[in-house]
């Protein structure tokens, strides 16, 4: 079940938050920056993962934090060319592959719910009209609530309709 809501994704009751980044991303803007501020250990672990595994765009990496919250970093953007430079734009190919990986993670980890923003449409630069069908294609049949935060309202708890 995919459900679009308005509110602050940082206040989600979903078991996991998925968002788009690039390999070696600095988490300097947007939702990634907010996640870095809320879970600094996640960012540190992500940097270590990238430095040791050298992941390609189109993959995904999951982090589990204290309290059970999981952050799924979907590698929707091309990596930066050099250390300290900005990451490349997102591509539909990378989003497609990353969503396929997200579906595998949901099934393997037996997640009960996932929240995500309008993936790859902010810093990634893609059009929502192109990304939304990919989300429906890959996550429409996962059997758990997928909450898409289509409109950001800081400090507002969305009506996710998750059963406690």
MARVOVEX-901003 format. One record per residue (C-alpha): residue in three letters; chain; x negated, y, z negated. Coordinates in nm, 3 decimals. Layout:
BEGIN
+--------+------+---------+---------+---------+
| drenlo | nunu |       u |       v |       w |
+--------+------+---------+---------+---------+
|    ALA |    A |       X |       Y |       Z |
...
+--------+------+---------+---------+---------+
//
This chain:
BEGIN
+--------+------+---------+---------+---------+
| drenlo | nunu |       u |       v |       w |
+--------+------+---------+---------+---------+
|    UNK |    A |   0.000 |   0.000 |   0.000 |
|    UNK |    A |  -0.143 |   0.335 |   0.107 |
|    UNK |    A |  -0.002 |   0.639 |  -0.066 |
|    UNK |    A |  -0.092 |   1.002 |   0.001 |
|    UNK |    A |  -0.089 |   1.237 |  -0.296 |
|    UNK |    A |  -0.192 |   1.589 |  -0.392 |
|    UNK |    A |  -0.407 |   1.660 |  -0.695 |
|    UNK |    A |  -0.756 |   1.625 |  -0.839 |
|    UNK |    A |  -0.919 |   1.292 |  -0.746 |
|    UNK |    A |  -1.148 |   1.322 |  -1.050 |
|    UNK |    A |  -0.838 |   1.269 |  -1.266 |
|    UNK |    A |  -0.734 |   0.950 |  -1.088 |
|    UNK |    A |  -0.628 |   0.647 |  -1.287 |
|    UNK |    A |  -0.745 |   0.421 |  -1.002 |
|    UNK |    A |  -1.012 |   0.167 |  -1.091 |
|    UNK |    A |  -1.245 |   0.295 |  -0.818 |
|    UNK |    A |  -1.312 |   0.617 |  -0.629 |
|    UNK |    A |  -1.448 |   0.585 |  -0.276 |
|    UNK |    A |  -1.602 |   0.879 |  -0.093 |
|    UNK |    A |  -1.820 |   0.948 |   0.208 |
|    UNK |    A |  -2.189 |   1.036 |   0.192 |
|    UNK |    A |  -2.506 |   0.987 |   0.393 |
|    UNK |    A |  -2.800 |   0.761 |   0.316 |
|    UNK |    A |  -3.033 |   0.963 |   0.088 |
|    UNK |    A |  -2.757 |   1.222 |   0.036 |
|    UNK |    A |  -2.833 |   1.497 |  -0.215 |
|    UNK |    A |  -2.470 |   1.507 |  -0.339 |
|    UNK |    A |  -2.494 |   1.886 |  -0.321 |
|    UNK |    A |  -2.144 |   1.976 |  -0.199 |
|    UNK |    A |  -1.781 |   1.875 |  -0.215 |
|    UNK |    A |  -1.655 |   1.569 |  -0.396 |
|    UNK |    A |  -2.004 |   1.414 |  -0.401 |
|    UNK |    A |  -2.130 |   1.710 |  -0.604 |
|    UNK |    A |  -1.842 |   1.675 |  -0.852 |
|    UNK |    A |  -1.910 |   1.302 |  -0.888 |
|    UNK |    A |  -2.280 |   1.372 |  -0.941 |
|    UNK |    A |  -2.195 |   1.617 |  -1.220 |
|    UNK |    A |  -1.951 |   1.377 |  -1.389 |
|    UNK |    A |  -2.168 |   1.064 |  -1.351 |
|    UNK |    A |  -2.534 |   1.172 |  -1.319 |
|    UNK |    A |  -2.651 |   0.812 |  -1.367 |
|    UNK |    A |  -2.458 |   0.714 |  -1.055 |
|    UNK |    A |  -2.650 |   0.966 |  -0.847 |
|    UNK |    A |  -2.983 |   0.852 |  -0.993 |
|    UNK |    A |  -2.898 |   0.489 |  -0.918 |
|    UNK |    A |  -2.785 |   0.581 |  -0.565 |
|    UNK |    A |  -3.118 |   0.755 |  -0.496 |
|    UNK |    A |  -3.305 |   0.447 |  -0.621 |
|    UNK |    A |  -3.089 |   0.221 |  -0.404 |
|    UNK |    A |  -3.161 |   0.433 |  -0.096 |
|    UNK |    A |  -3.535 |   0.449 |  -0.166 |
|    UNK |    A |  -3.566 |   0.075 |  -0.212 |
|    UNK |    A |  -3.310 |  -0.059 |   0.038 |
|    UNK |    A |  -3.318 |   0.206 |   0.317 |
|    UNK |    A |  -2.948 |   0.159 |   0.404 |
|    UNK |    A |  -2.807 |   0.250 |   0.741 |
|    UNK |    A |  -2.500 |   0.464 |   0.798 |
|    UNK |    A |  -2.185 |   0.252 |   0.813 |
|    UNK |    A |  -2.253 |   0.060 |   0.493 |
|    UNK |    A |  -2.129 |   0.098 |   0.137 |
|    UNK |    A |  -2.274 |   0.083 |  -0.214 |
|    UNK |    A |  -2.074 |   0.037 |  -0.534 |
|    UNK |    A |  -2.170 |   0.169 |  -0.877 |
|    UNK |    A |  -2.008 |   0.063 |  -1.204 |
|    UNK |    A |  -2.018 |   0.304 |  -1.494 |
|    UNK |    A |  -1.943 |   0.305 |  -1.861 |
|    UNK |    A |  -1.570 |   0.277 |  -1.920 |
|    UNK |    A |  -1.511 |   0.066 |  -1.610 |
|    UNK |    A |  -1.490 |   0.343 |  -1.349 |
|    UNK |    A |  -1.644 |   0.240 |  -1.019 |
|    UNK |    A |  -1.772 |   0.474 |  -0.750 |
|    UNK |    A |  -1.797 |   0.340 |  -0.397 |
|    UNK |    A |  -2.032 |   0.541 |  -0.179 |
|    UNK |    A |  -1.930 |   0.494 |   0.184 |
|    UNK |    A |  -2.215 |   0.580 |   0.419 |
|    UNK |    A |  -2.004 |   0.768 |   0.674 |
|    UNK |    A |  -2.266 |   1.027 |   0.772 |
|    UNK |    A |  -2.599 |   0.996 |   0.947 |
|    UNK |    A |  -2.903 |   1.027 |   0.722 |
|    UNK |    A |  -3.104 |   1.348 |   0.706 |
|    UNK |    A |  -3.407 |   1.356 |   0.934 |
|    UNK |    A |  -3.649 |   1.461 |   0.661 |
|    UNK |    A |  -3.647 |   1.479 |   0.281 |
|    UNK |    A |  -3.468 |   1.797 |   0.172 |
|    UNK |    A |  -3.283 |   1.853 |   0.500 |
|    UNK |    A |  -2.910 |   1.831 |   0.545 |
|    UNK |    A |  -2.745 |   1.504 |   0.634 |
|    UNK |    A |  -2.594 |   1.453 |   0.976 |
|    UNK |    A |  -2.226 |   1.456 |   1.056 |
|    UNK |    A |  -1.992 |   1.165 |   1.006 |
|    UNK |    A |  -1.899 |   0.952 |   1.304 |
|    UNK |    A |  -1.588 |   0.744 |   1.363 |
|    UNK |    A |  -1.813 |   0.442 |   1.419 |
|    UNK |    A |  -1.973 |   0.487 |   1.077 |
|    UNK |    A |  -1.633 |   0.543 |   0.913 |
|    UNK |    A |  -1.499 |   0.229 |   1.081 |
|    UNK |    A |  -1.791 |   0.016 |   0.956 |
|    UNK |    A |  -1.783 |   0.172 |   0.607 |
|    UNK |    A |  -1.409 |   0.106 |   0.572 |
|    UNK |    A |  -1.468 |  -0.255 |   0.672 |
|    UNK |    A |  -1.727 |  -0.273 |   0.392 |
|    UNK |    A |  -1.483 |  -0.107 |   0.150 |
|    UNK |    A |  -1.224 |  -0.372 |   0.224 |
|    UNK |    A |  -1.481 |  -0.644 |   0.148 |
|    UNK |    A |  -1.572 |  -0.473 |  -0.179 |
|    UNK |    A |  -1.206 |  -0.447 |  -0.283 |
|    UNK |    A |  -1.160 |  -0.819 |  -0.221 |
|    UNK |    A |  -1.493 |  -0.939 |  -0.369 |
|    UNK |    A |  -1.472 |  -0.721 |  -0.680 |
|    UNK |    A |  -1.098 |  -0.786 |  -0.716 |
|    UNK |    A |  -1.031 |  -0.415 |  -0.760 |
|    UNK |    A |  -0.681 |  -0.327 |  -0.871 |
|    UNK |    A |  -0.666 |   0.021 |  -0.713 |
|    UNK |    A |  -0.880 |   0.264 |  -0.512 |
|    UNK |    A |  -0.861 |   0.640 |  -0.466 |
|    UNK |    A |  -1.026 |   0.826 |  -0.181 |
|    UNK |    A |  -1.018 |   1.173 |  -0.031 |
|    UNK |    A |  -0.945 |   1.257 |   0.332 |
|    UNK |    A |  -1.260 |   1.066 |   0.415 |
|    UNK |    A |  -1.529 |   1.231 |   0.632 |
|    UNK |    A |  -1.315 |   1.537 |   0.707 |
|    UNK |    A |  -1.491 |   1.790 |   0.483 |
|    UNK |    A |  -1.869 |   1.797 |   0.509 |
|    UNK |    A |  -1.845 |   1.504 |   0.753 |
|    UNK |    A |  -1.663 |   1.722 |   1.004 |
|    UNK |    A |  -1.415 |   1.471 |   1.146 |
|    UNK |    A |  -1.046 |   1.534 |   1.216 |
|    UNK |    A |  -0.800 |   1.370 |   0.976 |
|    UNK |    A |  -0.585 |   1.262 |   1.273 |
|    UNK |    A |  -0.877 |   1.041 |   1.386 |
|    UNK |    A |  -0.971 |   0.903 |   1.043 |
|    UNK |    A |  -0.625 |   0.828 |   0.903 |
|    UNK |    A |  -0.550 |   0.543 |   1.149 |
|    UNK |    A |  -0.879 |   0.376 |   1.055 |
|    UNK |    A |  -0.783 |   0.387 |   0.687 |
|    UNK |    A |  -0.446 |   0.234 |   0.772 |
|    UNK |    A |  -0.608 |  -0.032 |   0.992 |
|    UNK |    A |  -0.863 |  -0.146 |   0.734 |
|    UNK |    A |  -0.685 |  -0.085 |   0.403 |
|    UNK |    A |  -0.317 |  -0.116 |   0.486 |
|    UNK |    A |  -0.307 |  -0.484 |   0.396 |
|    UNK |    A |  -0.550 |  -0.510 |   0.101 |
|    UNK |    A |  -0.268 |  -0.581 |  -0.144 |
|    UNK |    A |  -0.364 |  -0.314 |  -0.397 |
|    UNK |    A |  -0.272 |   0.054 |  -0.420 |
|    UNK |    A |  -0.491 |   0.279 |  -0.205 |
|    UNK |    A |  -0.437 |   0.639 |  -0.312 |
|    UNK |    A |  -0.541 |   0.900 |  -0.054 |
|    UNK |    A |  -0.585 |   1.247 |  -0.197 |
|    UNK |    A |  -0.473 |   1.449 |   0.103 |
|    UNK |    A |  -0.463 |   1.787 |  -0.070 |
|    UNK |    A |  -0.703 |   1.893 |  -0.346 |
|    UNK |    A |  -0.556 |   2.080 |  -0.643 |
|    UNK |    A |  -0.820 |   2.123 |  -0.917 |
|    UNK |    A |  -0.711 |   2.010 |  -1.262 |
|    UNK |    A |  -0.381 |   1.864 |  -1.136 |
|    UNK |    A |  -0.305 |   1.500 |  -1.209 |
|    UNK |    A |  -0.139 |   1.339 |  -0.908 |
|    UNK |    A |   0.164 |   1.114 |  -0.924 |
|    UNK |    A |  -0.019 |   0.799 |  -0.815 |
|    UNK |    A |   0.258 |   0.561 |  -0.920 |
|    UNK |    A |   0.009 |   0.310 |  -1.059 |
|    UNK |    A |   0.153 |   0.060 |  -1.300 |
|    UNK |    A |  -0.047 |   0.063 |  -1.625 |
+--------+------+---------+---------+---------+
//
